[in-house]
Amino acid sequence: IVSPAAVSIIENNSISQRTKKRYASTNFGFILWLHEHHPEMLGPRFRDEIASVPNNTSAAQRLQNLRAIVNRWLDNMQQTNLELFPVDMQQVTYELVVSYMTTKKDTDDKYLSRGTYIGIRSSIVYLFTMSNLSAPPEFRDRMTTLL
């Protein structure tokens, strides 16, 4: 019998800490966007915790509190326990991700570099992997064509 904890350790060690940190930073933006535009796609416990962050603090403090919550959830993701997962990845579609990507622009309201969008795609694919799902074929094919 294989220990789920051992499998989780191996899966979590399949990418470097530096890459995980970059994915966490990128996915923070995606998850906040989901919270704002598609809260039903977030796990109920996660959604409740995000909602508990007070609105009466400074914007910087609120963002810091939100980042701490999101990072803790991302650090605790386990493929064997989807209740510890912040996003219901079964609901994530190509259209949804492209909708998010089109909001990512620079200060001059211009789209970012191709590499930045490839990084976003990779980060979101990592969420699929950690939720023990493969990105749907249409998602993969259309993302490959887009980027």
N, C-alpha and C positions, 0 to 999 in steps of 0.2 A: 504494500500500500504506500502510495506516495503522499508525503505530507504537503498539504496545501500551502503551509507557511514556507516550506523549502522551495516550492515552485515559485511562489511570489518573490522570494529573495532572488532567485535566478533571473526571473523576468525583469525585476526592477534593476538588476545589475547589467542588463543587456545594452544599456546606453550609458555614456559617461555622466558624471555628476554635472559637468559644465553644460552638456546638452540638456539635461533635465532642468537645470536652472533657467536656461534660455526658453525651453518649452513652457515652463511655469510662468515666466514673464509674459510670453506671447498669449498663453491660454488665459491669463488673468484678464486681459482685455476682452477676449472672446466671451468668457464667462460673465463678466460685467455687462457686456452687450446683451447676452441672453437674458440676464436678470432684468434688464430694462425693457427689452422688446419681446421676449418669449419666456417669461418666468415659469411657465408650465413645463418647460424642458429641464428644469433643475430638480434635483431630488428634494423631497419635502423637508427633510432634516436640514439639508444645506440651505435651502431657501429660507427656512425659519431663522437660521443663524445669521444669514446675510441681512434679513429684515430687522434683526435685533440691534444692528449697529445704529447708534443714535444719529439723528439728522441735525442735532443742535450743536455739533462740534464743527471745527473749521473743516474746510474742504480737504486740506492736506491730512488732517488727523483722521477724517472719515476714510479717505483713500488708504491710509496706512493700516487702519483697522480692517478694512475689506481685504487688502492684500494679505494680511496675516491669516485671515480666515481661509481665503482661497488657497494660499500656499500650504496651509496645514492639511486641507482636504486633498490637495494634489499629492502631497507627500504620503498621505495615508491610503491612497488608492490601492485596491487589491483586486486582481482579476477574479478572485474567488468570492468576493463579497461586494456586490453592486450597491448595497446600501451605503457603502463608504465612498461611493462615486458621486461627484457633484452634478454631472450632466447625464441625462438619458440619451446616450449616443444612438439609440435606435431611431430617434426622431431627427437626427442631424442629416440634412440632405445637401446636395450640391447647391441648390438654389439658396438655402439658408446661409451656407458658408460664403457664397459669392455676394449675397446681400451684406454680410458682415464685412467682407473684404473691401467692398466699394465705399465703406465709411472710413477706411484707413487712408488718410491723405496727409500731406505735409502742411506746414503753416501757410503756404501759399495756395492751398486747396488743390494741389496737384497730386496725382497718384504717385505712389512710392515706387521704388525700383522693383524689378521682377524678382530679384533675390529676396526681398522682404516678403513678398506674397508667397514665394516658395517656402519660406520659413514658417509662415502662418499655416500653410497647407500641411507641412511636416508636423507641426505642433498639434494640429487637429487630428491627423492620422494617428499620432501617439495616443490621443485620448481614445480613439477607436480601439487601438491595441490593448490599452490598459483596461478597457471595459470588456475585453475578451471577444471583441467583434472585429470582423474585417470591414473596412470601408466598403460600402456597396459597389458593385462593378461600375454602375453608371457614375457614381461619385468619382471613383478612381479615373475612369476613362475621360470624363469631362474635365476634371482637374488637370489631367495630363495635357489635354488639348489646350486648356486655358493658359497653362504655365509651361 
